[in-house]
Amino acid sequence: MEYSILGNSGVEVSRLCLGAMMFGSPTEESDSIKIIERAFEAGINFIDTANVYNAGESERIVGKAVRAFRDDVLIATKVSGAMGEGLNRSGTSRHHIMMAVEDSLRRLDTDRIDLYYLHRWNALTPIEESLRALDDCVRQGKVRYIAGSNFDAWRLCEAWWKSDRMNLEKFVCLQPLYNIVNRDVEVELLPFCKTYNVGVVSYSPLARGVLTGKYLPGQPPPPDSRAARKDRRILQTELREESYEVAQKLQPLAEAHGKTLAQFALAWTLANPTITSVIIGPKSIEQLEDNLGCLDCAISSEDEAAVDQLVPPGEHTGKGYNDPMYPVLGRFNQ
């Protein structure tokens, strides 16, 4: 396992980050704990979860699993999504952040959150209010570092500028969606992060399973897939025939390395020098072992050129693509 410095923080994180979204459902607790223990054994010291993952079950399982080696792993979790019914149970207001951080600490059974993300930009709350609350969490010792997830480049820039002007903690990293069939962040976001040394912990390197090759053009999804389970994330963002076709055309590149398509896709993302760590989201030990196989796959300049022919730099597959993580707000409130 290789390690990278997380932005300006000075802390070292593994190039692969274990995503915990599946823990609790569909992956049962006992299997989730085995995955976490195996990942730690393989050198992964970075775990990513969120309070909304399975209504807090993911956080609880992560906290239980790492109890014996808590000081040797960094736990990242997030705030923004709705946690229960009623007003003020979601968002990035001071009220919700201060309540959510306590709830996450309790579920994780820990005295600090190593990396705390704003899960997404929120049009209803001034960013300075969120930053002030996060800064207080750091000063209180409840959070070590802060970060943003699903921020456009200009919103990341605004957050950094506000933190600098108000002498508040700055985001040490950003968590964007990034993979072979979704390269939009190469246009502005990744150059910004490279220039200002903001870490990049990218998610969905397999395009929510599309880059495993299991979805075939013109055919229904496999019965055990996220699409078959009607997972809204893949239904709304990744089910594009163009992506299925790209995945099939990538197969020969993976085979030339003696690797699975998933391993090749992960290695391609890791090969970008601006990427600090890539989040993997295995739902089984078998998937974890397959993911780990990407670490000895060297992406060549010929591989890069072949991928660029399929999906040009800075572009994505398909027409009319809209990820709900990046909502179109209309010209009066963009």
N, C-alpha and C positions, 0 to 999 in steps of 0.2 A: 504494500500500500504506500502510495506517495501522499505527501501533505503539502498544503499551501497556507500562506499567511492570509487571514481573513481581512481584506481591505487594509485600513489603517490601524487595526486593533493590535497587531502583534501576536495574536493567538493563532495556533496552528490547527487546521482542520483537515480531515481526510478528503481526498479528491472525490470519493463517493460518500454521499450523505444518505443515511437510511431514512426514507420517508415512511411515516407511520399511519397514513390515511386509511389503510386497509385493516388496521389492527382493531379488533372488536367486532368488525363486520366488513367483509365476509370472513376474514381470518379470525378464528377463535383465539381466546386468550392464551391457552397453552402453546399453540403453534406460533403465536406472535412473540411470546417470550423466547422460544427456541430460535426464531429468526434474529431477534435482537442479540442474543448471546452468541450466535454464530457470526453475525456481522462484527461484533466487538472482537471476537477471536481472529477474524480476518484483518483487523486493523482499522475498522471504521470507528471513529471516535466522535461522530457528528450525527445526531438524530433530529429529524424534523417532524413536528406534529402541529396541531392547532386545537384550540378549545372546541371548535365546531366539529372536529372529526369524530363521527359516531357519538355526538352529544356528550363529549368529554371522556368517553371510554378509552379512546386512543391515549390520551394523556395519562389516565390512571394506569393503563397497562405498561406504558413506557416507564413511569415512575417505579412501578413494582419490579420490572425486569432489570433495571440498572442499579438497584439498591446496593448490590455488592461491589459495584465499581463506579459509583456516582461521580467521584472526583476525577475520573479518567475519561469521561465523556462530556460533550457539550450538547445541551438540550435546547432546541429552538422551538418556540411555540408562537401563537398568533392571537391577535384580537381584532375584532370588527364584526364578525358574523353574529347572528341572533342566537342567544343562549337562553331560551325560555320565552314564554309569552309575556305580553305587556310592554309598556313604553320603556324606553331607555335600557333595553336589554340587548342592544346591538349598537354598532357604530364605533366612532373613534373619539367621542367626547371624553372629557376628563372624568365625568361621572362613570361612564362605562369602563374606561381603561382601569381606573383605580379599583373598581369592583371585580373586573375580569382577572386582573393580575393576582388578586388574592385567591380567587377560585382556582386558577391554574396551578398556583403554588400548592394548594391543598390537594388537588387531584394528582399532581406529580409527586407529592410527598417529598418536597425538597425545600430548601431555604432560599433558593435563588433560581431565576431563569437565566440561562447563559446568553441567549439571543432572543429578543422579543420583537416580533414583526407587527407593523400595521398591515393587516391582511390585504387591504386594498385602499386606494384613495377614496375619500369620502367627501362628496360635494356639500354635505350638510354641516360640516364642522371645519372651522378654520384650521389649517395645518399647524399654526402656532399653538393652538390649544392642545392638540394632540402631542406635539413635541414637548411642551412644558410638562404635561402629565408624565410622559416617558422619562424626561429628565429627572423628575421627582422620584420615579421608581428606581432609577440608577442611584441617585443620591441616598435613598433609603436602603440600598443594598439588596433590593428585591430583584433587580435586573442588572446584568453585567454590560450588555451591549444592545443597541437598538437597530432596527432595520425596517425596510419597506418591502412590500410584495405587490406585484401588479401595478407599478407606478410607471407612467409615461416618462420620457426623459425630462420634459420641461417641469413635470411635477416633482421629480427627484431633485432637479436643480433648485426649484423653489424651496423645498424642504431643507436642502443644504444651506441655501442663502439665509433662510429664516433662522436656522440653528446658529449660523455664524454671527448674524446680526444681534441675536438675543443671548449669545454665549451659552447655548444649550448643547447637549449631547447630539452628535451627528450620526446619521445612518452609517454603519460600517459596511453594509452590503445591501444589495437588492436581490429579490427573488422574482425573476421573470420566467415566462414560458419560453422555451427555446429548444428546437430540434430541427432535423433536416427539412421537414415540410412546413415549418413555421420559423422563418428567418428574419422576421420584421425588425427585431431588436438590434440587428446588425447596423441599421441605418443611423440611429442616434443614441440609443440607450447604451449599447456596449462601448462606443467611442467615448461617451461621457464617463462611464465607469473606469475605462482604461486611463483617461487623462487625469482624473481626480482620485485614482486609487480607491475606488469603491469596489468592494468584493462583489462577485456575481455568483449566486447559488441558484442555478437554473433548475426548473422543474419540468416534468413531462418530457424527458428526453426520448421516450418511445411514442410520443404523440398519443398517450393514453392507450397504448397497445397496438396502434396501427403499424408502427415500425417493428413489430415482431413478425409481420407478414401473415398474420392469421385472418385478416379481413381480405377477401378476394373480390375483385371487380365483378359486379353483376350478380353476386351471390349473397344470401342472408348471412348474418353474423354467426359465429360458432355459438353453441348453446351455453357455454360456460364463460362467455365474454361479457365485458362491461356493457357493450351495446345490447346484448340479449337481456341483461338485467335492467335495461332502461336507465342506466346511469346518465343523469342529465348533462354531466360534464362532457362526455364523449358524444352524446346525441346532439348537443348544441354546437360543438366546436370541431370535432375531428372526423365525422363520418362524411368524407368527401371521396368520390370515386377517383379523383386525381391523385389523392394520397395513396389509395390502394395500389394504383398503377405504379407510382414511384417506388413503393415498397417492393413490388415484384421486380422492378428493374434494378434495385439495389442488391438483390440476392446474389448475383454473380460476384459482386465486389466482396461481399462477406465470405462467400465460399472460397475465393482466392486466398483469403487469410486463414482459412480453416476455422471460421467463426460462424456463429449464428447471426442472423440479421440484427437481433437485439444487441448483441455484443458489438457489432460493427457500428450501429447507430449511437450507442453509448460512447464508444471510442472516438467517433467523429465529434461529438459534443465536447468531450474532454480535451480534444486536440486544439480547440480554440484557446489561445493563450490568455484571453481575458476572463475565461471561466475559472472560478476558484474551486467550486465543488458542484457536482451533479447529483441531484436527488433521484434515487431509485425507489420504487415502490413495490417491492415483491409481496405477493400474498401467500407465498409458500417457500419452504427451504429450497426446493428445486429451482424456483425463479431466482432466488438470491444467488445460488451457486452459478447459474447461467450468467447473471449480471456481473458477478465477480470476474468472469472470463474475459471481460473487456479490457482488463488492466494490462494485458500483454499484447494488445492489438495496436500496432503502429500504423497510423494513417499516413499514407504517402501523398506526395504532390499530385500524383496521377489519380488517387482516390478523390482528392479535393476537387480536381478538375471535372471528374466524372459526376460528382454530386452537384457541382455548379451547373452542369448541363441539364440536370433534371429539375433543380430548383435554384434559380439564380440567387446570388447573395442579396440579402435584404428583402426577399420576396417570400410568399407562401403559395401553396397549391390552392387551386379552386377559385371560383368566382363568388362574389357576394359574401365573402367570409366575414363573420363577426363573432368574436369571442365575448361572452357576457362579462368576463373579467375586465374588458375594456369597453364599456358601454358608450354608444353614441348618444350624447346628451342633448343635442340640438344646438343651434347657433346662439341661443340666448344665455345658455349656462355652461358652455364648454370651458 
